[in-house]
């Protein structure tokens, strides 16, 4: 059964089947072509895209997205994307061997994609300049074995782990990729794994829905030596039981993000809210949004991040190819540039590249 959805707040009309939010959709290239090609704003501004995936149907309904496909998107965008961060997506796990070492296959795959990009045959962008993998941090000595194997496989690119704690009582909201229950980040076994991760100089990518943001705050305070990166602006939810409660949802998100920003060891990756925010029916729309329309839709969950965390702790992300279901690669960068138009040149350099360069230890060529 489809959930209730909020209406789009722009003039983009809907005549197709409505989106089931929280579900992955393969990009519709013919539909994307209906969008107006926008020239890149501030085309010389260096960008490090801090959240990208590469896969071959990693999830049901998704298409292949390798270096070749990314290269076309990057070239068509006209933006100066220097490097990307590869983030785990259960892609190319090993088919055999111990369960806790199967995720090492994803690191090997990402390194292969990085090598393809480094040939400059496809793109000048340094794809997977940093790699974030998956490890179950609750498994004690096995966690250590996983991390050490990933470090070895990554050829100097391994920078951290994402273990998702997304949870909601509604199975449609929590989706197919979620934690086994609430409170993962508060479990003692997880805390020991997080301390191990930090001791190895690796960052932790926190993935929750917005009602769980206090869990990240508690985790960050209990483990002040850990570097914690919040994915997708804290993943605000606006569909199913959250629909029709936009003001309440935003107030809760803002209150909890304000408290989280008090933790100096936390940074936020802005963007990636297409699937769950649900204020843009990207499957039902007659055409993709423009960057101006997208800025209006996402500004309430982007601008406060900059105000609360500051440019030194904010990074931009495309969440491609997931968000390609709703707009082109160029649109997302123009959207960020519109929202940050009032920032100083130094703040823009940090938000678009330098904060990511520092946190992910991405060297200049």
SEGUPA-424985 format. One line per field, with one value per residue (C-alpha): residue number from 1; chain; x, y negated, z. Coordinates in steps of 0.25 Angstrom, whole numbers, plus 5000, padded with zeros to 4 digits. Layout:
N
k: NUM|...
c: A|...
u: X|...
v: Y|...
w: Z|...
end
This chain:
365
k: 1|2|3|4|5|6|7|8|9|10|11|12|13|14|15|16|17|18|19|20|21|22|23|24|25|26|27|28|29|30|31|32|33|34|35|36|37|38|39|40|41|42|43|44|45|46|47|48|49|50|51|52|53|54|55|56|57|58|59|60|61|62|63|64|65|66|67|68|69|70|71|72|73|74|75|76|77|78|79|80|81|82|83|84|85|86|87|88|89|90|91|92|93|94|95|96|97|98|99|100|101|102|103|104|105|106|107|108|109|110|111|112|113|114|115|116|117|118|119|120|121|122|123|124|125|126|127|128|129|130|131|132|133|134|135|136|137|138|139|140|141|142|143|144|145|146|147|148|149|150|151|152|153|154|155|156|157|158|159|160|161|162|163|164|165|166|167|168|169|170|171|172|173|174|175|176|177|178|179|180|181|182|183|184|185|186|187|188|189|190|191|192|193|194|195|196|197|198|199|200|201|202|203|204|205|206|207|208|209|210|211|212|213|214|215|216|217|218|219|220|221|222|223|224|225|226|227|228|229|230|231|232|233|234|235|236|237|238|239|240|241|242|243|244|245|246|247|248|249|250|251|252|253|254|255|256|257|258|259|260|261|262|263|264|265|266|267|268|269|270|271|272|273|274|275|276|277|278|279|280|281|282|283|284|285|286|287|288|289|290|291|292|293|294|295|296|297|298|299|300|301|302|303|304|305|306|307|308|309|310|311|312|313|314|315|316|317|318|319|320|321|322|323|324|325|326|327|328|329|330|331|332|333|334|335|336|337|338|339|340|341|342|343|344|345|346|347|348|349|350|351|352|353|354|355|356|357|358|359|360|361|362|363|364|365
c: A|A|A|A|A|A|A|A|A|A|A|A|A|A|A|A|A|A|A|A|A|A|A|A|A|A|A|A|A|A|A|A|A|A|A|A|A|A|A|A|A|A|A|A|A|A|A|A|A|A|A|A|A|A|A|A|A|A|A|A|A|A|A|A|A|A|A|A|A|A|A|A|A|A|A|A|A|A|A|A|A|A|A|A|A|A|A|A|A|A|A|A|A|A|A|A|A|A|A|A|A|A|A|A|A|A|A|A|A|A|A|A|A|A|A|A|A|A|A|A|A|A|A|A|A|A|A|A|A|A|A|A|A|A|A|A|A|A|A|A|A|A|A|A|A|A|A|A|A|A|A|A|A|A|A|A|A|A|A|A|A|A|A|A|A|A|A|A|A|A|A|A|A|A|A|A|A|A|A|A|A|A|A|A|A|A|A|A|A|A|A|A|A|A|A|A|A|A|A|A|A|A|A|A|A|A|A|A|A|A|A|A|A|A|A|A|A|A|A|A|A|A|A|A|A|A|A|A|A|A|A|A|A|A|A|A|A|A|A|A|A|A|A|A|A|A|A|A|A|A|A|A|A|A|A|A|A|A|A|A|A|A|A|A|A|A|A|A|A|A|A|A|A|A|A|A|A|A|A|A|A|A|A|A|A|A|A|A|A|A|A|A|A|A|A|A|A|A|A|A|A|A|A|A|A|A|A|A|A|A|A|A|A|A|A|A|A|A|A|A|A|A|A|A|A|A|A|A|A|A|A|A|A|A|A|A|A|A|A|A|A|A|A|A|A|A|A|A|A|A|A|A|A|A|A|A|A|A|A|A|A|A|A|A|A
u: 5000|5005|5008|5001|5011|5013|5010|5022|5023|5028|5020|5025|5012|5010|5003|5010|5009|5012|5026|5027|5037|5048|5050|5061|5058|5066|5068|5060|5069|5058|5051|5064|5065|5052|5060|5065|5081|5086|5100|5109|5109|5123|5129|5143|5139|5146|5136|5139|5127|5126|5116|5115|5112|5117|5109|5104|5090|5094|5079|5067|5062|5076|5084|5099|5107|5122|5132|5127|5113|5119|5128|5117|5109|5121|5125|5111|5109|5120|5125|5139|5138|5152|5149|5139|5137|5132|5122|5118|5106|5107|5114|5122|5124|5132|5124|5132|5140|5136|5124|5131|5142|5132|5131|5146|5141|5134|5147|5155|5144|5145|5160|5158|5148|5158|5169|5160|5158|5173|5175|5168|5162|5148|5149|5158|5151|5158|5147|5148|5159|5155|5147|5137|5133|5124|5128|5120|5126|5119|5127|5140|5152|5145|5143|5158|5160|5150|5156|5171|5167|5160|5172|5181|5172|5169|5183|5184|5169|5162|5156|5145|5132|5118|5109|5094|5085|5073|5060|5046|5034|5028|5034|5032|5039|5051|5052|5060|5074|5073|5077|5071|5065|5066|5078|5090|5099|5096|5100|5113|5118|5117|5124|5136|5136|5135|5147|5155|5151|5156|5169|5172|5170|5157|5144|5130|5119|5106|5093|5079|5066|5063|5056|5069|5078|5079|5086|5097|5099|5100|5110|5118|5119|5122|5133|5139|5152|5144|5141|5127|5121|5105|5100|5089|5087|5081|5071|5058|5046|5033|5025|5016|5013|5021|5013|5005|5014|5024|5026|5027|5037|5046|5045|5049|5060|5065|5065|5073|5083|5085|5089|5097|5105|5110|5119|5132|5135|5123|5122|5110|5109|5098|5089|5083|5069|5062|5057|5051|5048|5036|5034|5037|5029|5041|5035|5021|5026|5025|5040|5052|5053|5062|5073|5065|5053|5062|5068|5054|5051|5064|5068|5061|5070|5083|5084|5083|5094|5103|5098|5100|5112|5120|5128|5139|5129|5120|5122|5113|5109|5102|5097|5098|5093|5082|5077|5079|5065|5060|5070|5083|5097|5098|5085|5090|5103|5095|5085|5097|5103|5089|5088|5102|5101|5102|5115|5129|5139|5146|5134|5130|5144|5142|5128|5130|5144|5154|5146|5145|5159|5163|5154|5156|5171|5170|5183|5184|5190
v: 5000|4986|4976|4962|4952|4937|4929|4922|4907|4903|4902|4915|4923|4938|4947|4960|4971|4965|4967|4977|4970|4977|4986|4987|4984|4985|4972|4970|4964|4960|4952|4946|4940|4932|4923|4910|4911|4901|4894|4897|4886|4882|4893|4891|4894|4907|4918|4931|4939|4946|4957|4965|4980|4989|5002|5012|5014|5014|5012|5016|5007|5000|4999|5001|4988|4989|4979|4978|4974|4964|4958|4955|4948|4940|4935|4931|4923|4913|4913|4914|4927|4931|4943|4952|4960|4975|4979|4993|4998|5014|5014|5026|5033|5045|5058|5067|5067|5062|5053|5042|5041|5041|5026|5025|5029|5015|5008|5016|5012|4997|4997|5003|4992|4982|4988|4987|4972|4970|4974|4961|4969|4966|4954|4944|4946|4954|4964|4971|4963|4967|4980|4982|4997|5005|5013|5017|5010|5019|5032|5029|5036|5039|5024|5022|5033|5026|5012|5017|5025|5013|5004|5013|5015|5000|4996|4984|4979|4985|4974|4979|4988|4986|4995|4990|4989|4985|4990|4986|4994|4993|5004|4995|4983|4992|4999|5011|5006|5003|5007|5019|5010|4996|4991|4998|4986|4986|5001|5004|5013|5003|4993|5002|5003|4988|4986|4997|4989|4976|4982|4986|4972|4975|4967|4972|4969|4968|4971|4969|4963|4950|4955|4962|4950|4950|4964|4958|4947|4957|4965|4953|4948|4962|4964|4950|4956|4961|4953|4954|4950|4949|4954|4947|4935|4944|4951|4943|4951|4946|4958|4968|4965|4952|4946|4934|4930|4922|4911|4921|4930|4918|4912|4926|4927|4913|4914|4927|4922|4910|4919|4928|4916|4914|4927|4922|4936|4936|4931|4932|4936|4927|4932|4946|4944|4947|4961|4958|4943|4945|4931|4934|4945|4948|4960|4954|4940|4936|4932|4930|4919|4907|4904|4891|4900|4910|4899|4895|4909|4913|4899|4902|4914|4908|4894|4897|4907|4896|4887|4897|4905|4894|4896|4904|4915|4915|4923|4924|4938|4942|4956|4960|4969|4970|4955|4956|4962|4947|4938|4937|4936|4921|4918|4922|4914|4901|4903|4903|4891|4884|4887|4882|4870|4861|4868|4862|4868|4875|4881|4886|4892|4900|4904|4909|4915|4912|4917|4931|4930|4929|4939|4950|4946|4944|4939|4929|4934
w: 5000|4996|5007|5007|5001|5003|4990|4983|4986|4972|4959|4954|4951|4953|4943|4945|4956|4970|4976|4987|4996|5002|4990|4980|4966|4954|4947|4935|4924|4915|4926|4931|4917|4918|4928|4924|4922|4932|4930|4942|4953|4957|4948|4954|4968|4972|4977|4985|4984|4998|4995|4983|4980|4968|4966|4956|4961|4975|4979|4972|4962|4960|4948|4946|4950|4948|4945|4930|4935|4945|4935|4926|4937|4942|4928|4924|4937|4934|4949|4954|4961|4966|4974|4979|4992|4990|5001|5003|4997|4998|4984|4979|4993|4992|4989|4998|5011|5025|5026|5033|5022|5010|5010|5007|4993|4992|4995|4984|4974|4978|4976|4963|4959|4964|4955|4943|4946|4949|4934|4930|4919|4924|4933|4940|4953|4963|4966|4979|4984|4998|5001|5012|5014|5023|5036|5047|5059|5069|5066|5074|5069|5056|5054|5055|5045|5035|5037|5035|5023|5017|5020|5013|5001|4999|4994|5003|5001|5012|5021|5029|5032|5030|5039|5037|5049|5042|5049|5049|5055|5041|5032|5020|5026|5031|5017|5013|5018|5033|5046|5053|5064|5070|5078|5071|5073|5088|5090|5098|5087|5076|5085|5086|5071|5069|5079|5071|5058|5064|5069|5054|5050|5042|5042|5045|5035|5043|5036|5043|5041|5047|5060|5063|5063|5078|5077|5069|5079|5091|5083|5079|5094|5099|5088|5087|5080|5068|5056|5052|5039|5038|5025|5017|5026|5037|5027|5030|5027|5021|5016|5022|5037|5036|5024|5027|5039|5031|5042|5053|5046|5043|5057|5063|5053|5055|5070|5070|5060|5068|5080|5071|5066|5080|5078|5072|5066|5057|5043|5034|5019|5013|5002|4999|5004|4992|4996|5009|5010|5001|4997|4982|4975|4966|4959|4956|4952|4937|4937|4946|4956|4952|4962|4966|4970|4977|4985|4990|4994|5001|5007|5020|5022|5016|5021|5036|5035|5030|5041|5052|5048|5041|5028|5035|5038|5026|5013|5000|4994|4981|4986|4972|4966|4976|4974|4959|4960|4962|4955|4947|4953|4949|4956|4970|4969|4964|4975|4986|4979|4980|4994|4998|4989|5002|5007|5006|4996|5007|5013|4999|4997|5010|5008|4994|4996|5007|5018|5011|5007|5022|5028|5017|5015|5000|4995|4984|4971
end
